[in-house]
C-alpha cells in the first residue's frame, strides 16, 4: 500500500476543524450521500475507532440524541474531543474486535442502529496480502452488524479493493434492503480503499 508522509488538503482541514485524522471527511461524504445519521440517531457502534475521527463526527452529529460504543486496540486521541469522550453516552472498549470478550461487551451495549468500521490492517506493501487482511476485518465487522444491528439499521465498512470483496458486497445485499459501493472524493489518489454501505437491515 502507498505510504504518505506529507499532510494533504484533507489532513490540514481535519486539524483545523478539530479532528485527529482526515478520515472524518469520508464518513461525512457517506452520511451526506446516504443519510446514515439523518435516519438514525440511536445507538452507534464504531469498530476500529482510533484515533477517533469517526467517533467525534458521530458525537457531534447526533448530540444527546444517541450513544456511542467505540472499539479499538489503541486508545482514542484526546487532542480534539473537548471532553466529548468523557460523556455518559460514550463507552470505549479497548481490545481486539475479534476477541470473544470484546464481542460480548459490545453486544451488551446493543442492539445498535448503526455499525461503522474504518479499521485497516497493518499494511505490508503487497496489495494482495493487504486486501486479504482488510477483507478479514471487513468480514468481522459484518458479523457484528449481522448479530448486533437492529432491524432497519445501517452498516458502513472500509474495504481494500481486490480478493473476494465482491462476495462481501453480495453478502451485504442479502442482509440489507440496499447494498452500495462508494468511494469518497476525500480518499487519497491511488488509494485501494472503498466503502460498502448497507441500508435497512432485514429482520
TARA-V176293 format. One record per backbone hydrogen bond with DSSP energy under -1.0 kcal/mol. NH is the residue of the N-H (numbers start at 1). CO is the residue of the C=O. E is the energy in kcal/mol with one decimal. If there is no record, write none. Layout:
NH_CO_E / NH_CO_E
//
This chain:
12_8_-2.4 / 13_9_-2.3 / 14_10_-2.2 / 15_11_-1.9 / 16_12_-2.1 / 17_13_-2.2 / 18_15_-1.0 / 19_14_-2.7 / 24_21_-1.2 / 25_22_-1.8 / 27_23_-1.4 / 28_24_-2.2 / 29_25_-2.1 / 30_26_-2.2 / 31_27_-3.0 / 32_28_-2.6 / 33_29_-2.1 / 34_30_-2.8 / 35_31_-2.2 / 39_35_-1.9 / 40_36_-1.2 / 44_67_-2.6 / 45_114_-2.6 / 46_69_-3.0 / 47_116_-3.0 / 48_71_-1.4 / 49_71_-2.4 / 52_49_-1.4 / 56_52_-2.6 / 57_53_-2.3 / 58_54_-2.6 / 59_55_-2.4 / 60_56_-2.5 / 61_57_-2.0 / 62_58_-3.0 / 63_59_-1.7 / 65_62_-2.1 / 67_42_-2.2 / 68_89_-3.1 / 69_44_-2.7 / 70_91_-2.7 / 71_46_-2.7 / 72_93_-1.6 / 77_51_-2.8 / 84_81_-2.1 / 86_83_-1.5 / 87_84_-1.7 / 90_87_-1.5 / 91_68_-2.3 / 93_70_-3.4 / 95_72_-2.0 / 99_96_-2.1 / 103_99_-2.2 / 104_100_-2.5 / 105_101_-2.4 / 106_102_-2.6 / 107_103_-2.6 / 108_104_-1.7 / 109_106_-1.4 / 110_107_-1.0 / 112_148_-3.0 / 113_43_-3.1 / 114_43_-1.6 / 115_154_-2.2 / 116_45_-3.4 / 117_156_-1.7 / 118_47_-1.3 / 130_126_-2.8 / 131_127_-2.1 / 132_128_-1.9 / 133_129_-2.3 / 134_130_-2.4 / 135_131_-2.4 / 136_132_-1.8 / 137_133_-1.6 / 138_134_-2.5 / 139_135_-2.7 / 140_136_-1.8 / 141_137_-2.4 / 142_138_-2.1 / 143_139_-1.8 / 144_140_-1.9 / 145_141_-2.3 / 146_142_-3.0 / 147_143_-2.1 / 148_144_-3.0 / 149_145_-1.9 / 150_112_-3.4 / 152_201_-2.7 / 153_150_-2.2 / 154_113_-2.2 / 155_198_-2.6 / 156_115_-2.3 / 157_196_-2.3 / 158_117_-2.0 / 159_194_-2.8 / 161_192_-2.9 / 168_164_-1.2 / 169_165_-2.2 / 170_166_-2.0 / 171_167_-2.1 / 172_168_-2.4 / 173_169_-2.4 / 174_170_-1.1 / 175_171_-1.2 / 176_172_-1.8 / 177_200_-2.2 / 178_199_-2.0 / 180_197_-3.1 / 182_195_-2.9 / 187_184_-1.6 / 191_188_-2.0 / 194_159_-2.5 / 195_182_-1.9 / 196_157_-2.6 / 197_180_-2.7 / 198_155_-2.9 / 199_178_-2.5 / 201_153_-1.6 / 202_175_-2.9
//
